[in-house]
Amino acid sequence: MAPNIIPLKDVTLTSRNYTVQAMVIEKNIPRRSKTNSSLYQRIMLQDKEGNKMQATIFGYNVKILESSLNLYRTYSITNATVTKTLEIFRFLENKNQLAINGHTPVEEIQIDGLTMRTMQYNFTPISALPQIKQPDPRLDVVFAILNVGPRKYINKSYVVDVRIVDQSLQPSILSLWDQFSEYEAPAMANLPGTFPVAIGLQLKTSKYYGQTLATRNTSSFIFDTVIPESTALQSWAVANTEKLREMAATEPAQVPIPRPDENPEDHTTKIANLPISVEKGQLALSVLHMLAEPKKCIATLKAYMHSYAGISQLKFTVHAISVDNSTEATDRSDALLTLPPNTPNKKSKKEDHTSTSSPFNPTTDSATDTSPAAEETLSSPTTDK
């Protein structure tokens, strides 16, 4: 009897005696459930009509189907059990998924009009992250891996920060949370090549380091792919190996990210756009009047890295401030008032006085700061600072 071939969108909980023909477009690393420690592996299918459906392999069936259902291969799948997708893992309109096991008839076939070349992704460049306005975006990003950081335990969760880059040469951070830090992070660290390329799907934005990327429950990663976008980035990474080596060796500085409506050529950065708030120390009486008047001022900040509980942040201290008179020269010695240094705390008082040239003060045994990373000249109204 000829198989009853139906599109993925027509598969329901009551479907019987049916066959779907689809391509595997995602295949996650097998992992164990946090609730019952059972093994499972998530798969994404797409048919030639463009319909998508989630599928999952459970338990010992993961090992049985290990060499089957390979990425970008097309298969005929018959009479797979249809179940509801857990809400926390569902991101398609279709609420159902296929539960494929070792007894499910799975056969690799050729499907006209459905090949890897027909796959289309809507990748977001790393340089476009500051322009993202959606409150909860779901982004697909292709990136080269600069380095994979250590696994840290923060607020009852595990996280691994991965430094990534693309052709824009604007490095960013991808935070792998919880199970992604356990499974995907080691996989990224062990990928072959100096700067291997990977694809992240269903990622979200994070504002912890400015505007960066982070995983969600439904995120997925593809490694060793040969789609045009990834091969182009891999070729670019090989051609720019020396630049990327220098970038990977440089301590990641969380530079201020301008808003989309600002001119990128403008070298002044508004205080409101700094990723970390400016520390408000006591100001000298001679400069308080400058902050009390609604005048435009030029403030020079000193930036330094502050680490606490394994988390590094960029902090700023006010180094100098001057009134911007527009038509008048602002480089006069009497127009620039240097602020006094911060009052040292008890611990820093015990330190050798030869180290007082450093602009930071350690606060606890677990908090460490480095010397100034940079100076930023900032332009901001002085109504409230």
C-alpha atoms as one frame of an Amber mdcrd trajectory, in Angstrom:
protein
   0.000   0.000   0.000   1.334   3.452  -0.921   2.351   5.535   2.103   0.045
   8.318   3.221   2.513  11.215   2.901   1.330  14.356   4.683   2.990  17.736
   5.377   4.293  18.413   8.862   1.586  20.988   9.537  -1.088  18.283   9.221
   0.426  15.972  11.840  -1.819  15.892  14.916  -2.172  13.893  18.119  -4.673
  11.629  16.345  -2.595  10.994  13.201  -2.332   7.300  12.249  -0.767   5.432
   9.335   1.090   8.475   8.060   4.523   9.337   6.666   6.368  12.648   6.652
   9.293  13.496   4.403  11.558  16.141   5.872  15.089  17.408   6.364  16.872
  17.539   9.714  17.776  21.223  10.101  18.798  21.115  13.785  20.205  18.327
  15.945  21.176  19.241  19.481  23.786  17.595  21.647  22.166  14.829  23.764
  21.641  15.884  27.369  20.061  14.686  30.581  16.851  16.058  31.969  17.199
  18.130  35.132  14.089  16.524  36.628  14.606  12.766  36.169  18.122  12.498
  34.659  16.770  10.732  31.569  18.643  11.237  28.296  17.020  13.131  25.439
  17.983  14.802  22.157  16.080  17.534  20.361  15.719  17.641  16.570  14.097
  20.119  14.191  12.477  18.952  10.950  11.449  20.925   7.861   9.532  19.687
   4.809   9.691  20.987   1.228   6.733  23.299   1.880   8.722  25.081   4.573
   6.717  23.687   7.492   8.734  23.006  10.641   8.154  20.623  13.517  10.065
  19.745  16.638  11.046  16.150  17.355  12.672  14.465  20.345  14.520  11.190
  20.888  14.331   9.820  24.433  16.417   7.466  26.558  18.340   4.570  25.031
  16.904   5.476  21.614  19.465   8.295  21.439  22.233   5.703  21.138  20.243
   3.564  18.697  19.633   6.505  16.336  23.076   8.037  16.841  24.152   7.425
  13.229  20.751   8.320  11.770  18.804  11.557  11.396  21.949  13.491  10.500
  22.018  17.238   9.977  20.878  18.456   6.530  19.932  14.923   5.425  16.401
  14.135   4.237  14.351  11.254   5.626  11.057   9.460   5.422   9.596   8.988
   8.923   6.560   6.762   9.371   4.078   6.548  12.245   6.175   8.365  14.829
   4.372   8.927  18.122   2.909  12.443  18.354   3.040  14.180  21.748   2.593
  17.657  23.167   5.708  19.829  23.312   6.558  21.125  26.775   5.707  24.814
  26.812   9.133  25.922  28.071  10.787  24.246  25.069   8.233  25.172  22.410
   8.926  28.050  20.045   6.838  27.046  17.021   3.127  27.630  16.521   2.756
  23.866  16.182   2.235  22.621  19.738   2.957  18.997  18.845   6.208  17.118
  18.389   7.332  13.755  17.056   8.716  11.273  19.590  11.062   9.136  17.485
  12.388   5.829  18.837  14.325   2.818  17.655  11.146   1.161  16.341  10.103
   4.157  14.223  10.657   3.420  10.510  13.256   5.998   9.402  14.711   5.866
   5.888  17.094   8.300   4.226  15.685   9.473   0.890  16.112  12.205  -1.707
  13.462  14.932  -1.738  13.179  17.104  -4.831  13.429  20.789  -3.982  14.762
  20.216  -0.472  18.537  20.357  -0.119  21.024  22.183   2.052  21.286  24.869
  -0.636  17.599  25.662  -0.266  18.013  26.404   3.451  17.650  30.079   4.286
  18.618  31.749   7.552  18.008  35.300   8.683  21.297  35.943  10.464  21.778
  39.054  12.592  25.282  40.602  12.337  27.012  41.226  15.650  27.389  44.899
  14.720  23.576  45.171  14.530  22.973  44.116  18.143  22.737  47.727  19.431
  19.879  48.332  16.972  17.740  45.497  18.349  14.563  47.047  19.775  12.335
  44.034  20.386  11.787  43.284  24.093  12.328  39.535  23.596  14.088  38.914
  20.265  14.887  35.463  18.911  18.081  35.882  16.938  20.065  33.612  14.648
  23.775  34.478  14.582  26.765  32.965  12.765  30.038  33.678  14.572  33.694
  32.760  14.960  34.829  31.720  18.440  37.712  33.748  19.912  37.852  31.897
  23.223  35.683  30.022  25.691  35.777  31.211  29.292  35.577  29.157  32.490
  32.327  27.836  33.907  31.100  30.056  36.753  28.371  29.661  39.351  26.323
  32.845  39.631  22.969  33.360  41.337  22.274  29.619  41.547  23.030  29.117
  37.846  26.064  28.110  35.821  27.321  30.242  32.949  30.162  30.240  30.438
  31.015  33.437  28.565  32.198  32.882  25.000  33.887  35.712  23.117  32.676
  35.780  19.530  33.266  37.896  16.427  32.245  38.149  12.785  33.415  40.121
   9.742  32.579  43.417  11.479  35.579  42.861  13.786  33.373  43.970  16.691
  33.768  41.263  19.351  30.871  40.435  21.609  30.004  37.976  24.363  27.688
  34.982  24.161  26.625  33.751  27.602  25.851  30.023  27.751  23.596  29.357
  30.730  22.957  26.181  32.720  22.811  23.099  30.467  24.362  25.021  27.579
  27.363  25.688  29.826  27.573  21.947  30.512  27.174  20.586  26.980  27.664
  23.253  24.303  30.539  25.107  26.001  32.907  22.074  25.996  31.855  21.315
  22.425  32.817  24.848  21.365  36.134  24.634  23.210  36.995  21.386  21.412
  36.029  22.409  17.885  38.914  21.976  15.402  40.657  25.018  13.981  42.094
  28.164  15.506  38.895  30.195  15.325  36.077  27.751  14.533  32.698  28.903
  13.291  29.334  28.018  14.821  25.699  29.006  14.405  23.480  30.050  17.313
  19.708  29.856  16.867  16.923  31.313  18.998  19.306  33.495  21.008  18.254
  36.463  23.101  19.950  39.759  23.866  21.494  40.565  27.227  22.379  44.012
  28.560  24.801  42.841  31.240  27.877  43.609  29.126  26.199  46.294  27.047
  24.205  44.619  24.274  25.373  41.017  23.999  23.878  37.557  23.450  22.655
  34.819  25.765  20.898  31.474  25.535  17.269  30.673  26.295  15.634  27.269
  26.853  14.820  26.946  23.153  18.255  27.969  21.856  20.170  25.625  19.584
  23.673  25.459  18.105  25.033  24.024  14.878  28.707  23.097  14.539  30.768
  22.027  11.525  28.184  23.324   9.077  28.994  24.078   5.445  26.235  26.512
   4.538  27.489  29.530   2.503  27.365  31.968   5.436  29.473  29.785   7.720
  32.026  28.843   5.057  32.429  32.521   4.123  33.037  33.443   7.771  35.492
  30.553   8.192  37.472  31.706   5.141  37.492  35.243   6.510  38.708  34.001
   9.914  41.587  32.116   8.286  42.575  35.182   6.248  42.482  37.384   9.367
  44.086  34.969  11.814  46.661  37.463  13.098  44.041  40.130  13.812  41.911
  37.604  15.631  44.908  36.361  17.644  45.519  39.901  18.873  41.832  40.331
  19.641  41.673  37.029  21.536  44.750  37.940  23.594  43.311  41.316  24.582
  41.359  41.534  27.813  37.727  42.108  26.796  36.895  45.733  27.513  33.205
  46.520  27.669  33.263  49.593  25.467  30.331  52.021  25.524  27.810  51.118
  22.836  26.187  54.145  21.143  22.479  54.298  20.535  21.295  53.750  16.940
  20.358  57.420  16.469  23.831  58.660  17.361  26.566  59.461  14.883  29.213
  56.699  15.107  31.837  59.196  13.961  31.263  61.341  17.043  34.056  60.621
  19.506  32.096  61.889  22.493  29.923  59.416  24.348  26.985  60.428  26.486
  27.126  59.249  30.075  23.671  57.713  29.727  25.064  55.301  27.141  27.815
  53.828  29.298  27.258  50.133  30.030  28.106  50.564  33.704  27.089  53.528
  35.856  29.584  56.225  36.760  30.666  56.217  40.374  29.535  59.338  42.214
  32.242  60.332  44.646  32.366  63.550  46.633  33.339  66.459  44.426  35.512
  69.385  45.347  33.600  72.520  46.341  35.223  74.362  43.454  33.404  72.196
  40.913  30.026  71.729  42.588  28.697  74.907  41.007  29.486  73.467  37.581
  27.125  70.577  38.223  24.377  72.777  39.643  24.031  74.837  36.477  22.401
  73.523  33.282  25.545  73.868  31.217  27.199  71.449  28.877  30.364  70.073
  30.428  33.190  67.852  29.269  33.946  65.111  31.780  36.964  62.840  31.560
  36.413  59.427  33.082  38.940  56.771  33.948  37.795  53.241  33.214  38.922
  50.153  35.076  37.855  46.525  35.364  36.188  45.480  38.617  35.806  41.779
  39.444  33.556  40.353  42.125  32.398  36.746  42.567  33.891  35.832  39.237
  32.037  38.573  37.340  34.004  41.339  35.611  32.461  44.742  34.994  33.738
  47.986  33.568  33.486  50.871  36.045  34.271  54.543  35.711  35.531  57.235
  38.068  35.322  60.944  37.319  38.852  62.149  36.606  38.282  65.733  35.466
  35.455  68.040  34.421  35.313  71.303  32.494  32.686  73.652  31.084  32.190
  73.408  27.329  31.987  77.046  26.222  31.649  76.066  22.559  33.233  79.249
  21.167  35.937  79.425  23.805  38.966  77.212  24.057  38.503  74.506  26.647
  42.125  73.570  27.057  42.924  76.400  29.474  44.455  75.240  32.714  41.900
  77.171  34.770  38.983  75.588  32.874  39.924  72.022  33.786  39.455  71.066
  37.408  40.879  67.745  38.499  38.852  65.965  41.126  40.440  64.692  44.327
  41.188  60.963  44.591  38.692  58.637  46.247  39.008  58.238  50.002  40.872
  54.956  50.634  39.073  52.300  52.624  40.515  50.449  55.578  42.115  47.733
  53.522  43.757  50.081  51.065  45.195  52.128  53.945  47.102  49.036  55.018
  48.608  48.641  51.549  52.031  49.959  50.682  51.808  53.689  49.879  53.795
  53.082  46.716  50.667  51.613  45.119  48.568  54.767  45.595  49.056  55.719
  41.943  46.491  53.061  41.025  43.047  54.686  40.595  41.069  51.888  42.244
  40.512  50.683  45.780  40.028  46.976  46.552  36.880  46.398  48.541  36.843
  42.732  49.564  39.042  39.676  49.305  36.977  38.463  46.363  36.951  41.806
  44.564  39.917  42.755  42.418  40.463  45.654  40.055  43.004  46.250  37.365
  44.695  49.464  36.383  42.823  51.939  34.165  41.890  50.420  30.856  41.108
  53.637  29.063  39.978  57.219  29.343  36.736  58.412  27.748  35.831  62.025
  27.059  32.131  62.358  27.696  29.580  64.986  26.857  26.490  65.243  29.047
  24.131  67.866  30.472  24.953  68.457  34.113  21.473  68.766  35.527  21.802
  65.608  37.648  25.019  63.671  37.997
